[in-house]
């Protein structure tokens, strides 16, 4: 059985157990099974063909989870879309994936419509939306779809250094293997209640937490978004046993004066990832919650994501490490010829296992470059220590991680180059006390032209998601380059970082 079928099976075997908690609403496994089957049945009834892509452009809710599983249960491919992107960015994803239908929040409908993509239909969640009517339609009967291990189940778009997002094709086998791997690595059981505050359209929330907890028959406590007050209140009220956050979230929570008064006797595990967690923050987290274990997680969309984990016993002794290889997973650091290199030396991190993606949608060249002889070349530079633990030295070339969101400089630079007055532009990451790092723009203006920082930022607001907009702009006479003309970004960082 694959994940959509496992949800249905739990609907039969433990129909009265609470599966999802969202705001004041609880759905049991039995109720959820019916809702997922109705979504599948509706899409089948509408005549969509097996393998058609259904885009899911929605925020966190129990309805998102129902759509995610319902789409797959019907034999279709689910394409979750980042709700923080602009209409033009979303439009590219709709078009590239050839999405046939869209499930979206009522509040996001206007942005979706701006893309002009020719969907056969758009189903709205919330309000008087059609999606809610489908969930309650007892006359819809699902025909079991024959799901195969190598069938594409989900396409998740991840930005690339080419400037355009790449569609990562994840199979039913990939997703099931990842659920099994993380369930083992985090000792997940049916008694666990996972509080999810990070976006479900991201692979971390959906594939590292939602699916593994579901696999074991546990419960999901879903919040629309992270909010210090509400998140802490929900932790207490729902008796959550697991919580995941990026370091910025933990920094905010630990700085609250009332944090030590939190009553969470069932909480057993804090998970963190997506950005480095400073020693002092880990230390403070463990001192504030001495009974709760902490665990660092590392992976990429291309490996569903699952590569390594740093468990509690190493949390302070191996600070900065992303840990050891996960079960059923091989991780190496290799040189440019693909040969494994000794501990201490820096090379590219490569990953092999059942969670490695099928490939990139409509991009055989990039797929062949990324997956070689069964190994997924991550683009991340790392090293191992004498105990075999992995450390990331640099990330995907010049990628910036702003509060857990990936920002690829080239994508931002391409927008800057659309401004007629700009001759050259370079984006680098600079430190930020809350977000870890933020993008900074270095700009060279054409001779005889003038341009203000505000004009640049105003243009970016129109063409980029909020988290990709440069935090500041610095004007230079020229960008530093090497003999071949490549911009030397590493010299911009120490010389110009604020």
N, C-alpha and C positions, 0 to 999 in steps of 0.2 A: 504493500500500500504506500501511496505517496501522501504528502501533507494534506491536500484537499479531502482525500478519502479517509485519512486518519481522523479529521474533524468530524466527518459523518459517522464514523464508527463510535467515537466517544458520545455522539448524540444518541446512539442506541444503548451503549453500555453504561453510561452514567448521565442519563438525561436530566436529572434534577440538580446536578452540581453546577454551581455558578461558574461560567466561563469568562464573560466580560463584565467589567464594571466601568461605566462611563457616566460621569456626573451622578445623577440620582437614579440611573437606569442599570438594571442587572439583567443579563441574558444567560440562561442556563445553556448547557451543551445541547439539550434537546431543542430549545427554542432557536439556537444559533444554526443547528443543522437544517431546520426548516427554512430559515432565511437564506442561507447559502444555496440550498437546493432550488429555491424559488428564483434567485438571480440567474442560476445556471439554466433553469427551465425557460425563463423569459428570453434570454439571449438565443437559446436554441429555437424557440418558437418564432423569433423574429427572422430566422433564416441565416444567421451568421454561420460561416463555415468553420470547421475545426481548424485551429491554428490562426484564426483571425485575431488581430490585436485590438484589445479594448483598453483605452487609456483611462487611468484612474488619477484624476487631478483633484485631490481633496486633502483636507487637514485631518488630524487625528480624531478618530471616533470609533465606536463599535461598528458603525456602518462601513467604515473604511475596511476593517477586518473582514466583514461579511462580503464586501465586493471583491477583495483580494482573493479569498478562497472560492467564492461563487463563480467568478470568471474562469478560474482554472478548472473547477469541478465540471463546468460545461464543455471542457475541451478547448478553451480559448486561451490566449496569451494575455497576461496582465502587464500593463506598462505604467507603473507608478510615476508621477511627474512631480518634480520639485515645485511647491507652491510659491516659492520665493523668486522664481524666475519672471522675467518680463514677457509680454505677449509675443515678441519676436523670437525669444529663446524657446518658449513653449511651442510656438508655431513650427519651428524647425523640427522639434521632437515629434509632434503630431504627423508632420509630413514625412519625415524619414522613416518612421515606424509604420506608415500607412495605416494608422489607427482607423478602424471602421466605426467605432462608437465611443462615446465619452460618458463617464460617470464623474460628476463634479459637485462640489458644494454650491448651494444657491448663491452664496456670497462671492464665489469665484467665476460665476457664469459670464459676467461681463468681460473679464479678461480673456476667458476661453473664446468668446465670440469674436474678439478683436483679431484673433489669429486667422479667421476666415477659412479654417480648415473644413472641408466638406464631409462632415460626419453624417452617417445615415440617421443617427439620432443622438440626442444629448439627454441624459437622465440626471435630474437634480436631486441631491440629498438635502433634506431639510425643507422647512416651509411646507408648501403644498406640492413638493416635488414628486415626480413620477417614481423615483427610486423607492421612496417610503411606501408607496402604494404596492409596488412589487413585493416588498418584504412581507406585507400583510395579505397577499393574495393566495388563499388556500387552494385555489383551483389550478395553480401552476404545478405541473408534475415534471420532474427532471428525468431525462433519459441518461443513465450512467454512461459517461464518456470513457472510452478506453485510453487510459493514460500510459504512456511508455517512458521508460527511464530517460531516454535521450530527447524526448519531446521538449521543446522550449516551453517553459512555464511562465517565466517572468523576463521582461526586458527592462533593465535599469540603465538610465543614461548617466554617464559620467563624463565630465569635461576632460578634454585631452589637450595635449600641447599643440595640436593642429588648430586649436581655436574653436572647433565644432564639437559638440558632445558626441560620444560614442555609445552605441547601444550594446550593452553587455547582455548576451543571451545566456540565461541560466536555465538549466534543464530541471525536470522534476527530480532526477537523480542527484544533481548538484545540491538542490535545496534540502532534500531529505538527509543527505550525508552531512551537510552543515548543521542541521538540527541535531543529529545524533552526536556529532563531534562536540558541539558546545554544551549539550545536555550532560555529556560525560565530564567535560572539563570544568563545569560549574556545579557538578553534583545536583542537578535539577531533579526534583521529584514531583509527583502529583499534588504534593502539599504546598508547593511554591505559589506565591502570588507576586507576579512581576509588575512593578509600577513603571509604566512607559510615559515619559514626558518628551522625549526627543522625537523628531518626525518619523512617522511610519513609512513615508515615501523613501526614506533612506534605508540602505541595506542593513545598517547596524540594528535599528529598532525592530525591523521586520524579521531579519534572518538570524540575528545573534540572540534575540530575546523572544519575540512573538512566537516564532516557529519552534524553538527548542522547548519552551514552556508548554506550548500546545501539544507537542509530541508526547510529553509525559503526562498530559491530562491536567495540567495546572491551570491557574487563572490569570487573566490579564486585567490590570488596573490601568485604564487609559486616561490620560489628560490631554486636553487640546494642545497645551504648550507648557513649557516650564514657567512657573510663577512661584517665587520663594514662599509667599504666604500659603497659597493653595497647595503647592507641592508638599510642604511639611504637614499641613492639615490632612491631606489625603494619605500620607504615609502613616499617620497615627490612626485615622478613622478606618482604614481598610486592612490594617495589620499586614501590610506588604512585607514580603520576605526578601525581595531583591530590588535594587535600584541602580539604574545606570545614568551616568552624567559625564559630560565633558568637563575638563578641569575648571573651566570658567564657572560652571554651575556649582561645583563644590566650593570654590572660593567665595561665591556669593552666600551660600548657605552657612558656611563655617564662620563668616563674619557677622552673622546675626547674634545679637546679645542673648536671645532666648534659645539658642540651639541646644544647650545642655539640658534644657527642660523637656526636650522631645521624648515622648513616651512610646518607644518602638520595641517592645520585648521580643517580637517575632522576626525582626529584621536580622538577616544573617549575612548578607553579601552586598557590598558596594562595588560596582564595576565602573571602570573608567577607561577612556580611550579617545581616539581621534586627534589628540594633541598631547605633548609631553606634560607630565604632572610633576611639579617641583617637589623636592624633598620635604620642604617645610609644610607643604599642603598635605602630603601623604601622612606625615608625622602628626599633624594636627587632627586629621581625620581619624587616625587610629587612637589618638589620646581622647578625643571627644566621644568616640564610640568603641570602647575597648572590646566589646563582645562581638563586633561586626567585622568580618573578614573583608579585605580589599583585593581586587583582581584587575590587572591591566589586560587589555585585549587589543590585538593587532591583526588587521586583515584589510583587504581591498574589495571593491565591488567585483573585480575580476575573479576573486576566489570566494565569493558569495556572501560575506567575507569571513575567512577563517585561516589564519596562518600560525600565530604564536600566542601564548598567554603567560603572564607573570603572576604567579599565585602569591597568596598572602605571606607565606614564610620568607619570600624573597623581597617583599615590597619595599623595605627600607635598606636592606643590604645591597640590593642590585638596582638602586634608583636610576632611572633613565633607560633601563632595559625593557624590552617588550617580551622578554621571557623565552620559553622553550617551545619547540614545535608541538602543535596540538595532536591529539590522537589521529592515527591514519594519515598523518601529514609529514612530508619531508620538506625541510627548509635548509637551504644552503646559501653561502656567500661565495660568489664566483668571480673570476677575472673576465676579461673581455672575450676570452676564448671559451668561456663556460666551464672552466676548471675550478674545482673547489679550492679555496685558499685557506691558509692557516689562521688560527685565532689572532686577533689583533690587527690583521690587515683589512683594509676597506675594499669592498667590492659590491656587486649588485646582488640584491636579495632575490632568490628564485624559490618558487614554491611548487610542490607536486602533491596531488591528492585527488580524491573523488569530488572535491568541491570546486576544482578549477573549471572556469566557464567553458561553454561550447565554443565561444568566439564572439567577435564583434559583428553586429548585424550589417550586412552589405559592405564589409570591409575585410576582405580576405588577406590583403597585404598587411594590414596592421595586426590581424590575428596571427599570421605566420611570423611576424616579428616578435609578438608577445609570447606565443606558446611554441616552444622548440623542444622536440624530443620528449614531450610530455611535461616539461617544466614551464611554469609561468614566470616570465621575466617581469619583475615588479616595477622596474624603473627607480626603485628606492635603493640608496646606498647604505650599507651597513657593515657591521663587524660582529664577530662573536668573541666572548671572553674565554678564559681557561676552563670554565664550567659548561661551555657550550651555549650560554645564553646570548640572545641576539640584541644588538643595539642599533637603532637607526641613526645614521650619521647625517643624511640629507634626504629630502623627500622629493620624489618624482621631479628630478631636475630642480626647477625653481618654484615648485608649488608652494603656495601659502595656505596655512590652515588657520582660518579666522573663527575662533570659537567653535571648532568642529566642522566648519563648512570649508570645502576645498575651493580655493581661488587659483585659477591658472593664469599666470601673468600674460601670456600671449592673447588670451581671450579679451582681457581688459585693454591690452595694447592695441589690438585691432580696432576697438571702439575709439580710442584716442586718435588713431591715425585717420579716422573719418573727419576729424576737425581740420578744416582747410589750413589754419594757421600753424599747425604742428608739423615740424620737420622730422623730429625723432622723439621716441618715447620709450621708457623702460619702467617696468613695475617690479618692485622688490618688496619683501616682507620686512616690517619693522616691529619691534616689541610693543606690546600693549598690556597694561596691567590686568585687564579683565579677559580680553579675547585671545591672549597669547601672542598673536601677531596680526597685523592688519596691512593691507596693501598701501604702498606709497608710490606716487608717480614722479618720475624724473622726466622733465620735458624740455626739448629744445624747440624754440619758436623760429619760424622762417624769417630770414633777413627782411627787415622793413615792415614786418607784421607785429602786432601787439595782441596779447591775450592775458586774461586774468585767471587766477585760480578758481574763482567762483564760476566763470563761464565754462571752464572745463568740467567742474563738478556738476553744474546744471545739465550739461550734455550727457554726462555719465548716468545721472538720475533717470533720464529718458530711455537709455539704451542698456542698462545693466541692472541685475538684481541688487538689492540694497547692500548685501554683504560683500559684493564685488567692487563697490565704489571706493576709490582711493580715499584714505583718511586724510591725506595731505598731498600737496603738489609742490615740488621744488623745481625751479627753472635753472637750467644749466646752459653754458655756451656750446658744449658738445658732450656727447656720451663717451665714456672710456671704451675703447675697442682694442682687440688684439690685431695681429698682422693680417688675419684673414677677414677682418671686419666684424667679428662677433662681439657683441656688447659684453663687457666684463662686469657682470652684475655683482660678483663677489667684492669688487672694489667699491661699488656704490654703497654696499651695506655698512662696512666699518667706517668709511670716510664720512658718509652723509647721514647715517642713522641718528635719529634724535632720541 
